[in-house]
Amino acid sequence: AKKQDGAVAMEMQPLKSAEGGDVEERERKRSSGPKKEKSVLQGKLTKLAVQIGKAGLVMSAVTVIILVLYFVIETFVVEGRPWLAECTPVYVQYWVKFFIIGVTVLVVAVPEGLPLAVTISLAYSVK
């Protein structure tokens, strides 16, 4: 403890774990261990998965935009209906449905099983 202006100030000490070692030292030991490097195939698969994910995001956004535009043009231009305040919840319900469809497209496009599929196909081709 140090005295400052008549008050007692405690210096901050690193936390000690139950084993008696510093938390920082354990973190350094954990991070300095052997790093698991990716193989060339894993690197390419990761890159491909990111590209597919970005393409899926773009396609889901395009899907939502097309559905909303189709609904607006069909409802208000072709059929000539005016925007009625009492119909606003119905319109919002349609737009939420379009958003859900876009999210579904995005979820389906994300290739979570891509590494597994490649591994299985490689195993069968080697066999």
VOBAMAR-170398 format. One record per residue (C-alpha): residue number from 1; residue in one letter; x, y, z. Coordinates in steps of 0.5 Angstrom, whole numbers. Example, Ala and Ser with C-alpha at 12.3 -4.5 7.8 and 13.67 -1.06 7.14 Angstrom:
BEGIN
+-----+------+-------+-------+-------+
! pos ! code !    c1 !    c2 !    c3 !
+-----+------+-------+-------+-------+
!   1 !    A !    25 !    -9 !    16 !
!   2 !    S !    27 !    -2 !    14 !
+-----+------+-------+-------+-------+
//
This chain:
BEGIN
+-----+------+-------+-------+-------+
! pos ! code !    c1 !    c2 !    c3 !
+-----+------+-------+-------+-------+
!   1 !    A !     0 !     0 !     0 !
!   2 !    K !     2 !     7 !    -2 !
!   3 !    K !     0 !    13 !     2 !
!   4 !    Q !    -2 !    19 !    -2 !
!   5 !    D !    -5 !    25 !     1 !
!   6 !    G !    -7 !    22 !     7 !
!   7 !    A !   -11 !    16 !     3 !
!   8 !    V !    -9 !     9 !     3 !
!   9 !    A !    -8 !     7 !    -5 !
!  10 !    M !    -7 !     0 !    -6 !
!  11 !    E !    -2 !    -2 !   -12 !
!  12 !    M !    -6 !    -7 !   -17 !
!  13 !    Q !    -3 !   -14 !   -17 !
!  14 !    P !    -4 !   -19 !   -22 !
!  15 !    L !    -9 !   -25 !   -20 !
!  16 !    K !    -6 !   -31 !   -17 !
!  17 !    S !   -10 !   -37 !   -19 !
!  18 !    A !   -11 !   -43 !   -14 !
!  19 !    E !    -4 !   -46 !   -17 !
!  20 !    G !     0 !   -40 !   -15 !
!  21 !    G !     2 !   -38 !   -22 !
!  22 !    D !     0 !   -32 !   -25 !
!  23 !    V !    -6 !   -32 !   -30 !
!  24 !    E !    -1 !   -28 !   -35 !
!  25 !    E !     4 !   -33 !   -35 !
!  26 !    R !    -1 !   -39 !   -36 !
!  27 !    E !    -4 !   -35 !   -42 !
!  28 !    R !     3 !   -34 !   -45 !
!  29 !    K !     5 !   -41 !   -44 !
!  30 !    R !    -2 !   -43 !   -47 !
!  31 !    S !     0 !   -39 !   -53 !
!  32 !    S !     7 !   -41 !   -54 !
!  33 !    G !     5 !   -48 !   -55 !
!  34 !    P !     6 !   -51 !   -62 !
!  35 !    K !     1 !   -48 !   -67 !
!  36 !    K !    -3 !   -52 !   -71 !
!  37 !    E !    -2 !   -50 !   -78 !
!  38 !    K !    -7 !   -51 !   -84 !
!  39 !    S !    -6 !   -55 !   -90 !
!  40 !    V !    -6 !   -52 !   -97 !
!  41 !    L !   -13 !   -56 !   -98 !
!  42 !    Q !   -16 !   -53 !   -91 !
!  43 !    G !   -13 !   -46 !   -93 !
!  44 !    K !   -17 !   -46 !  -100 !
!  45 !    L !   -23 !   -49 !   -97 !
!  46 !    T !   -23 !   -43 !   -92 !
!  47 !    K !   -22 !   -38 !   -98 !
!  48 !    L !   -28 !   -42 !  -102 !
!  49 !    A !   -33 !   -42 !   -96 !
!  50 !    V !   -32 !   -34 !   -95 !
!  51 !    Q !   -33 !   -33 !  -102 !
!  52 !    I !   -39 !   -37 !  -102 !
!  53 !    G !   -42 !   -34 !   -96 !
!  54 !    K !   -41 !   -27 !   -99 !
!  55 !    A !   -44 !   -29 !  -105 !
!  56 !    G !   -50 !   -32 !  -101 !
!  57 !    L !   -50 !   -25 !   -98 !
!  58 !    V !   -51 !   -22 !  -104 !
!  59 !    M !   -56 !   -26 !  -107 !
!  60 !    S !   -60 !   -26 !  -101 !
!  61 !    A !   -60 !   -18 !  -101 !
!  62 !    V !   -62 !   -19 !  -108 !
!  63 !    T !   -68 !   -24 !  -107 !
!  64 !    V !   -71 !   -19 !  -102 !
!  65 !    I !   -70 !   -13 !  -106 !
!  66 !    I !   -73 !   -17 !  -112 !
!  67 !    L !   -79 !   -19 !  -108 !
!  68 !    V !   -81 !   -12 !  -105 !
!  69 !    L !   -80 !    -9 !  -111 !
!  70 !    Y !   -85 !   -14 !  -114 !
!  71 !    F !   -90 !   -13 !  -109 !
!  72 !    V !   -90 !    -6 !  -109 !
!  73 !    I !   -90 !    -6 !  -117 !
!  74 !    E !   -96 !   -11 !  -117 !
!  75 !    T !  -100 !    -8 !  -111 !
!  76 !    F !   -99 !    -1 !  -113 !
!  77 !    V !   -98 !     0 !  -120 !
!  78 !    V !  -101 !    -6 !  -124 !
!  79 !    E !  -107 !    -7 !  -119 !
!  80 !    G !  -108 !     1 !  -118 !
!  81 !    R !  -109 !     0 !  -110 !
!  82 !    P !  -108 !     6 !  -106 !
!  83 !    W !  -104 !     6 !  -100 !
!  84 !    L !  -109 !     5 !   -94 !
!  85 !    A !  -107 !     6 !   -87 !
!  86 !    E !  -111 !     0 !   -84 !
!  87 !    C !  -107 !    -4 !   -89 !
!  88 !    T !  -101 !    -2 !   -87 !
!  89 !    P !  -100 !    -8 !   -82 !
!  90 !    V !  -101 !   -13 !   -88 !
!  91 !    Y !   -96 !   -10 !   -92 !
!  92 !    V !   -91 !   -10 !   -86 !
!  93 !    Q !   -93 !   -17 !   -86 !
!  94 !    Y !   -91 !   -19 !   -93 !
!  95 !    W !   -84 !   -15 !   -92 !
!  96 !    V !   -83 !   -19 !   -86 !
!  97 !    K !   -84 !   -25 !   -90 !
!  98 !    F !   -80 !   -23 !   -95 !
!  99 !    F !   -74 !   -22 !   -90 !
! 100 !    I !   -75 !   -29 !   -87 !
! 101 !    I !   -74 !   -31 !   -94 !
! 102 !    G !   -68 !   -27 !   -95 !
! 103 !    V !   -65 !   -30 !   -89 !
! 104 !    T !   -67 !   -37 !   -91 !
! 105 !    V !   -63 !   -36 !   -97 !
! 106 !    L !   -57 !   -34 !   -93 !
! 107 !    V !   -57 !   -39 !   -88 !
! 108 !    V !   -58 !   -45 !   -94 !
! 109 !    A !   -52 !   -41 !   -98 !
! 110 !    V !   -47 !   -42 !   -92 !
! 111 !    P !   -43 !   -48 !   -93 !
! 112 !    E !   -42 !   -51 !   -86 !
! 113 !    G !   -41 !   -58 !   -89 !
! 114 !    L !   -36 !   -56 !   -94 !
! 115 !    P !   -30 !   -59 !   -91 !
! 116 !    L !   -33 !   -65 !   -89 !
! 117 !    A !   -36 !   -66 !   -96 !
! 118 !    V !   -29 !   -65 !   -99 !
! 119 !    T !   -26 !   -70 !   -93 !
! 120 !    I !   -31 !   -76 !   -95 !
! 121 !    S !   -30 !   -75 !  -102 !
! 122 !    L !   -23 !   -75 !  -102 !
! 123 !    A !   -23 !   -81 !   -97 !
! 124 !    Y !   -28 !   -85 !  -103 !
! 125 !    S !   -23 !   -83 !  -108 !
! 126 !    V !   -17 !   -85 !  -105 !
! 127 !    K !   -21 !   -92 !  -103 !
+-----+------+-------+-------+-------+
//
